[in-house]
């Protein structure tokens, strides 16, 4: 079972940028376009405070694998709507990728759960929750 890897993003602002082979570097692009590449989105970052890219890719049904860092564990429920691994545990990332590619039911379940989870992070949902909090405090 072959796996094709591409890099989407920018090394701008990276404290330790990786040298990506030109043939694999797709550069920075809008989330809608990025979502047209592949089924799995690996986000190997330890410096992100929140991780909007995770939610964006989850909203497109991508299976997200991220380091258990920052607020990622508040976004992803490991094994339910994505996967969390210890930072820099590339063996575990590889294991998850092959597991997903070998199990169509798992792939579909995680993808569907990711879409549902991402709905909790929309602007409308934030407004609704924020308004409810304000009204509760005013009572």
RAQUI-V287082 format. One record per pair of residues at least 6 apart in sequence whose ideal C-beta (glycine too) atoms are under 8 Angstrom apart, sorted by the first residue. I is the first residue (numbers start at 0). J is the second residue. If there is no record, write none. Layout:
[[I & J] [I & J]]
This chain:
[[0 & 97] [0 & 100] [0 & 101] [2 & 96] [2 & 97] [2 & 100] [3 & 37] [4 & 23] [5 & 23] [5 & 24] [5 & 25] [5 & 36] [5 & 37] [6 & 19] [6 & 23] [6 & 24] [6 & 25] [7 & 25] [7 & 26] [7 & 27] [7 & 28] [7 & 33] [7 & 36] [8 & 26] [8 & 27] [9 & 26] [9 & 27] [10 & 16] [10 & 17] [10 & 19] [14 & 46] [25 & 36] [30 & 52] [30 & 55] [30 & 56] [30 & 59] [31 & 59] [33 & 55] [33 & 56] [34 & 55] [34 & 56] [34 & 59] [34 & 61] [37 & 61] [38 & 61] [38 & 62] [38 & 99] [38 & 106] [38 & 110] [39 & 61] [39 & 62] [39 & 63] [39 & 64] [39 & 96] [39 & 99] [40 & 52] [40 & 53] [40 & 56] [40 & 61] [40 & 62] [40 & 63] [40 & 64] [41 & 63] [41 & 64] [41 & 65] [41 & 92] [41 & 96] [42 & 50] [42 & 52] [42 & 53] [42 & 56] [42 & 63] [42 & 64] [42 & 65] [42 & 66] [42 & 71] [43 & 65] [43 & 66] [43 & 87] [43 & 92] [44 & 50] [44 & 65] [44 & 66] [44 & 68] [44 & 69] [45 & 66] [45 & 68] [45 & 69] [45 & 86] [46 & 69] [47 & 68] [47 & 69] [47 & 70] [47 & 71] [48 & 69] [48 & 70] [49 & 69] [49 & 70] [49 & 74] [50 & 65] [50 & 69] [50 & 70] [50 & 71] [50 & 74] [53 & 63] [53 & 65] [53 & 71] [53 & 74] [53 & 75] [53 & 81] [54 & 74] [54 & 117] [54 & 120] [55 & 117] [56 & 63] [56 & 113] [57 & 63] [57 & 74] [57 & 80] [57 & 81] [57 & 113] [57 & 114] [57 & 116] [57 & 117] [58 & 113] [58 & 114] [58 & 117] [58 & 118] [59 & 114] [60 & 110] [60 & 111] [60 & 113] [60 & 114] [61 & 110] [61 & 113] [62 & 81] [62 & 82] [62 & 99] [62 & 106] [62 & 109] [62 & 110] [62 & 113] [63 & 75] [63 & 81] [63 & 82] [63 & 113] [64 & 81] [64 & 82] [64 & 83] [64 & 84] [64 & 92] [64 & 95] [64 & 96] [65 & 71] [65 & 75] [65 & 81] [65 & 82] [65 & 83] [65 & 84] [66 & 83] [66 & 84] [66 & 85] [66 & 86] [66 & 87] [67 & 77] [67 & 83] [67 & 84] [67 & 85] [67 & 86] [68 & 86] [71 & 83] [72 & 83] [74 & 81] [74 & 116] [74 & 120] [75 & 81] [75 & 82] [75 & 83] [75 & 116] [76 & 112] [76 & 116] [77 & 83] [79 & 109] [79 & 112] [80 & 109] [80 & 112] [80 & 113] [80 & 115] [80 & 116] [81 & 109] [81 & 113] [81 & 116] [82 & 95] [82 & 109] [84 & 91] [84 & 92] [84 & 95] [85 & 91] [98 & 105] [99 & 105] [99 & 106] [99 & 109] [100 & 106] [118 & 124]]
